[in-house]
Amino acid sequence: MQVIRTLLWVTLTAILVAFIAMNWTKVPVNFWPLTGGNYVHFEWPVGVVALVFFLFGAVPMWLVHRAAQWRLKRRIHSLENTMLAVGASPSPAMPEASPSIEPELAAPSLAPGSSA
């Protein structure tokens, strides 16, 4: 499984590097309109712009994923510790049932063919 994951990352990295290398021409990127029709303006290569905006989208979702994993692991550890604490505590003594039943108190058995 580790080999497949490594191959996937190497392939993805090669595709990304090829995309950035083929699109190294600088383009104007207008981020935010200002007063007077001006913009916050940068001229970056297309590949860098694509990578930056990919990271702007991926990093918050990755952080949400990691936070959810952290929260669930904490909950699992808490439940495991609770189970260990419950299992380690001595259980209350159960009263023993008397194995001997008085024959006089037992219900009489009916013979086949007799009616009560």
Rosetta constraint file for C-alpha pairs under 8 A:
AtomPair CA 1 CA 5 HARMONIC 6.34 0.50
AtomPair CA 2 CA 6 HARMONIC 6.11 0.50
AtomPair CA 3 CA 7 HARMONIC 6.13 0.50
AtomPair CA 4 CA 8 HARMONIC 6.12 0.50
AtomPair CA 5 CA 9 HARMONIC 6.30 0.50
AtomPair CA 6 CA 10 HARMONIC 6.13 0.50
AtomPair CA 7 CA 11 HARMONIC 6.04 0.50
AtomPair CA 8 CA 12 HARMONIC 6.11 0.50
AtomPair CA 9 CA 13 HARMONIC 6.02 0.50
AtomPair CA 10 CA 14 HARMONIC 6.11 0.50
AtomPair CA 11 CA 15 HARMONIC 6.21 0.50
AtomPair CA 12 CA 16 HARMONIC 6.18 0.50
AtomPair CA 13 CA 17 HARMONIC 6.10 0.50
AtomPair CA 14 CA 18 HARMONIC 6.06 0.50
AtomPair CA 15 CA 19 HARMONIC 6.11 0.50
AtomPair CA 16 CA 20 HARMONIC 6.23 0.50
AtomPair CA 17 CA 21 HARMONIC 6.05 0.50
AtomPair CA 18 CA 22 HARMONIC 6.08 0.50
AtomPair CA 19 CA 23 HARMONIC 6.14 0.50
AtomPair CA 19 CA 47 HARMONIC 6.28 0.50
AtomPair CA 20 CA 24 HARMONIC 6.04 0.50
AtomPair CA 20 CA 45 HARMONIC 7.88 0.50
AtomPair CA 20 CA 46 HARMONIC 7.11 0.50
AtomPair CA 20 CA 47 HARMONIC 4.07 0.50
AtomPair CA 20 CA 48 HARMONIC 6.71 0.50
AtomPair CA 21 CA 47 HARMONIC 7.47 0.50
AtomPair CA 23 CA 45 HARMONIC 6.74 0.50
AtomPair CA 23 CA 46 HARMONIC 5.57 0.50
AtomPair CA 23 CA 47 HARMONIC 5.69 0.50
AtomPair CA 24 CA 45 HARMONIC 4.94 0.50
AtomPair CA 24 CA 46 HARMONIC 6.19 0.50
AtomPair CA 24 CA 47 HARMONIC 6.49 0.50
AtomPair CA 25 CA 44 HARMONIC 7.94 0.50
AtomPair CA 25 CA 45 HARMONIC 5.22 0.50
AtomPair CA 25 CA 46 HARMONIC 6.55 0.50
AtomPair CA 26 CA 43 HARMONIC 5.72 0.50
AtomPair CA 26 CA 44 HARMONIC 4.96 0.50
AtomPair CA 26 CA 45 HARMONIC 4.15 0.50
AtomPair CA 26 CA 46 HARMONIC 6.41 0.50
AtomPair CA 27 CA 43 HARMONIC 5.27 0.50
AtomPair CA 27 CA 44 HARMONIC 5.78 0.50
AtomPair CA 27 CA 45 HARMONIC 6.08 0.50
AtomPair CA 27 CA 46 HARMONIC 6.47 0.50
AtomPair CA 28 CA 41 HARMONIC 6.75 0.50
AtomPair CA 28 CA 42 HARMONIC 5.80 0.50
AtomPair CA 28 CA 43 HARMONIC 4.45 0.50
AtomPair CA 28 CA 44 HARMONIC 6.80 0.50
AtomPair CA 29 CA 41 HARMONIC 5.70 0.50
AtomPair CA 29 CA 42 HARMONIC 5.23 0.50
AtomPair CA 29 CA 43 HARMONIC 5.94 0.50
AtomPair CA 29 CA 44 HARMONIC 7.27 0.50
AtomPair CA 30 CA 39 HARMONIC 5.70 0.50
AtomPair CA 30 CA 40 HARMONIC 5.75 0.50
AtomPair CA 30 CA 41 HARMONIC 4.64 0.50
AtomPair CA 30 CA 42 HARMONIC 6.61 0.50
AtomPair CA 31 CA 39 HARMONIC 6.64 0.50
AtomPair CA 31 CA 40 HARMONIC 5.33 0.50
AtomPair CA 31 CA 41 HARMONIC 6.18 0.50
AtomPair CA 31 CA 42 HARMONIC 7.81 0.50
AtomPair CA 32 CA 39 HARMONIC 5.37 0.50
AtomPair CA 32 CA 40 HARMONIC 5.15 0.50
AtomPair CA 32 CA 41 HARMONIC 7.77 0.50
AtomPair CA 33 CA 37 HARMONIC 6.80 0.50
AtomPair CA 33 CA 38 HARMONIC 5.99 0.50
AtomPair CA 33 CA 39 HARMONIC 4.32 0.50
AtomPair CA 33 CA 40 HARMONIC 6.47 0.50
AtomPair CA 34 CA 38 HARMONIC 5.08 0.50
AtomPair CA 34 CA 39 HARMONIC 5.14 0.50
AtomPair CA 34 CA 40 HARMONIC 6.99 0.50
AtomPair CA 44 CA 48 HARMONIC 6.63 0.50
AtomPair CA 44 CA 49 HARMONIC 6.43 0.50
AtomPair CA 45 CA 49 HARMONIC 6.38 0.50
AtomPair CA 46 CA 50 HARMONIC 6.19 0.50
AtomPair CA 47 CA 51 HARMONIC 6.12 0.50
AtomPair CA 48 CA 52 HARMONIC 6.03 0.50
AtomPair CA 49 CA 53 HARMONIC 6.19 0.50
AtomPair CA 50 CA 54 HARMONIC 6.01 0.50
AtomPair CA 51 CA 55 HARMONIC 6.18 0.50
AtomPair CA 52 CA 56 HARMONIC 6.20 0.50
AtomPair CA 53 CA 57 HARMONIC 6.36 0.50
AtomPair CA 54 CA 58 HARMONIC 6.01 0.50
AtomPair CA 55 CA 59 HARMONIC 5.58 0.50
AtomPair CA 56 CA 60 HARMONIC 7.19 0.50
AtomPair CA 57 CA 61 HARMONIC 7.00 0.50
AtomPair CA 58 CA 62 HARMONIC 6.05 0.50
AtomPair CA 59 CA 63 HARMONIC 6.14 0.50
AtomPair CA 60 CA 64 HARMONIC 6.24 0.50
AtomPair CA 61 CA 65 HARMONIC 6.15 0.50
AtomPair CA 62 CA 66 HARMONIC 6.17 0.50
AtomPair CA 63 CA 67 HARMONIC 6.05 0.50
AtomPair CA 64 CA 68 HARMONIC 6.18 0.50
AtomPair CA 65 CA 69 HARMONIC 6.24 0.50
AtomPair CA 66 CA 70 HARMONIC 6.08 0.50
AtomPair CA 67 CA 71 HARMONIC 6.10 0.50
AtomPair CA 68 CA 72 HARMONIC 6.12 0.50
AtomPair CA 69 CA 73 HARMONIC 6.07 0.50
AtomPair CA 70 CA 74 HARMONIC 6.20 0.50
AtomPair CA 71 CA 75 HARMONIC 6.29 0.50
AtomPair CA 72 CA 76 HARMONIC 6.13 0.50
AtomPair CA 73 CA 77 HARMONIC 6.12 0.50
AtomPair CA 74 CA 78 HARMONIC 6.09 0.50
AtomPair CA 75 CA 79 HARMONIC 6.16 0.50
AtomPair CA 76 CA 80 HARMONIC 6.07 0.50
AtomPair CA 77 CA 81 HARMONIC 6.04 0.50
AtomPair CA 78 CA 82 HARMONIC 6.16 0.50
AtomPair CA 79 CA 83 HARMONIC 6.17 0.50
AtomPair CA 80 CA 84 HARMONIC 6.16 0.50
AtomPair CA 81 CA 85 HARMONIC 6.08 0.50
AtomPair CA 82 CA 86 HARMONIC 6.13 0.50
AtomPair CA 83 CA 87 HARMONIC 5.98 0.50
AtomPair CA 84 CA 88 HARMONIC 5.96 0.50
AtomPair CA 85 CA 89 HARMONIC 6.24 0.50
AtomPair CA 101 CA 105 HARMONIC 7.42 0.50
AtomPair CA 101 CA 106 HARMONIC 7.20 0.50
AtomPair CA 102 CA 106 HARMONIC 6.59 0.50
AtomPair CA 110 CA 114 HARMONIC 6.66 0.50
AtomPair CA 110 CA 115 HARMONIC 7.76 0.50
AtomPair CA 110 CA 116 HARMONIC 7.82 0.50
